[in-house]
Amino acid sequence: MTIDIQPAVRLFGLSGSLRRNSYCRSVLEALQAILPPDVRLALHEPRLPLYSEDEDGEASPHEVRRFRASIAASDGVVIVTPEYNHSLPGALKNALDWASRPLGAAALTGKPVVVISVSPAFTGGVRAQSHLHDVLLAIRARIVAGPQIVIGNIAAKISDGRFVDESSLCFALETIGALLKDVGRGAPAAAAASSHVLEEGAV
């Protein structure tokens, strides 16, 4: 008798903020805590040198090669971005510029991506999300279809450094569930995560 053991789904979680206690990382950590064991969300920050074509190619910086390889090895990507001056942060845009290369064979090309934006304002970073969509479409990433996930007034949804808004988590999990379905591991994983939120309360 053979036992069919499926490998874990690997998600690449990218915080758009470099701030030590960033709201973006808090959201990713909350999602990481409620996803089922067979869905692994690894957290990353866009700490990369400024993009230069002179440094791209075989001699690209080690951290860039590692960043690209981690995206390529993932089954999907979850990006959480703040809004800076009505747009996405420079560090995040720079990381996506690195991830957009090499042309035609970029790690993000064809990769399913879930986009979440956050802001202390009630608008929830919707303008940053719009610009981020434009960048991802240019790279030819596959933005997972669904309602926009915008989390406004986020400062009031953080307690002791943790993101604790259950409704936002459940809403985000619906789109992550669509991503899991896209990679062939659909409804059960998302349902398990949603059930965990409802049973255990906010993380």
N, C-alpha and C positions, 0 to 999 in steps of 0.2 A: 504494500500500500504506500502511495506517495502522498505527502502533505504539501499542499500548495501554500507556501508562505510568501506573501507579497512583500517586497521591500518597502520601507517607509517612504512616504512622500516627503521630498526635501524642498522647503520653501526658503527663499532668500529674502530676508526682511531688511529693508533699507530705510534708516532714519534720515530725513532730510536736514536734521539739525545737528550741529556739533556741540551744542550746549551740554554741560555736564548733567544737569537735571532736566533734560528736554522732555517736552510733552510728547513728542513723536516717539521717543524711546519708551516712555511709559505706556503708550498705546500698544506698541509692539510687544512689550513684556506681558501686558494683560492678555493679548491674543495668544502668546506663547504658552501661558499658563493654562488656558482652557482648551487648547486643541488636543485631540486624542493622541495617545502614544505613537500611533503610526503616521502622524503628521509632525514633522520636525521643522520648526521655524528658527533659523539661525539669524542672529541680529548683526547688522553691519552698519558702519558709519562711513560717510564719504570723505575720509581723510586721505586724499590723494594729491600729488603735485598738480600744478596747473597744466592743463593739456597743451602740448606743443607737438606739432607734427615732426619736429626734429628729434623728439625723444620717443616717437611711436615706432612700432615695428619690432624686430627681434631683440633690440636693445632697450625696449621699454622698461621703466622702473619695475622692480620686483613686486612692490605693492599693487601696481596696476595689473601685472600678469596674474597675481593671486586673486584680485578682485574679479577680473574677467573669468578666470577659471571657476570661481565659486558660483558665479551667475550661470555659466554654461553647465555646471554639474547639477544645478537645481531643476526642479520640475516646474517651478513658477516663482514669481516675484511679488512681494507685498511692499509697496512704498508708502511711507507716511511722511507728508511734507507740511511744514509751516508755511505761512505767507509772509514774505518780506517785501515791502513796498509794492504791493499788488502783484507779486510774482513769486516764482520759486527761488529758493536760496542759491547763491552762486556756487557753494560747495556741491550741492546736489546736481546742478546743471553741469558742472565740471566733471563729476563722476559719470554722468550719463554720456557726456562727450567721449570719455575714454571707453565706455561700454558700447559706443556706437561703431567702434572700429575693431577689426579691419572691415572696410566697406564690403558688403555682400556676405560677410561671414562673422558678423558681430554676435557676441554672446546673447544680446537682448533680442536680436531679430527672430521673430516667430515665437518668442517666449510669452506665455500668458502672464499678465500683470494686473494686480489689484491696486488701485490708487485710493488713498485716504488723505484728506487734508484736515488740519486742525488750526484753531486760532482762538485767542482769548476773546475776539470779537464774535458777535452773533452770526456773522457771515460764514464762519468756519473755514476760511481759507479758500473759498470757491474760485477766486481769480487765479491763485497759484495752481489749483487743480486744473483749470482750463489750459494754462500755459504748459503744465506738465503733460497733459494729453497731447498737445501739439508736438512736443519734443518726442514723446514715445511713438507717435504715429510716423514722424519723420524717420525714426530708427526702424520702423516696421515691427515694433513689438505688438502683441495682441492684447489690447486692453479688454479685460473681462467685462462683458456687458452687464448692466444693472444700474440701479439708481446711484447718483453720486453720493459717496460717503463723505459727508462734511460734518465735522464735530466742532460746533461753536461753543463759546463760553467755557473753554476747556479748563481754565484755571479753577473753576468751581467744581470740576469733575475729578480733581486730583486730591487724594487723601493720603498723607504720609508718603508722598512720592509715588503713589500707585493710582492708576486710572481705574475709577470705580463706577463708571456709568454703564449699567447693564443694558439699557436700550440701545446705546451706540455699539456695544460689543455684539449684541445679537444681530443688529443691522449689518455690521461688517462681516459677521460669520455667514450671512446669506450669500454675499458675493464671493467670499472665500470658498463656500460650498460649491458655487458655480465653477470656480477654478479647479477644485478637486474633481468635479465631474468631468471637466475638460481634459484632465490628465488620467481619467479612468478610475478615479477613486471616490466618486461622488457622494451621494446622499448619506450613507451611514456615518461617515466621518463628521460631516457638518452637523448632522442630527445629534450625534454624541456630544459634540462641543456645545451646542445650544442647550441641550439637556443639563450639562454640567453647570452652565451659567445660571439656569433657573433653579437648580437644586442647591447649589453651593452659595449663591449670591455673588455679589461683585467681588472681583479679585483685588 
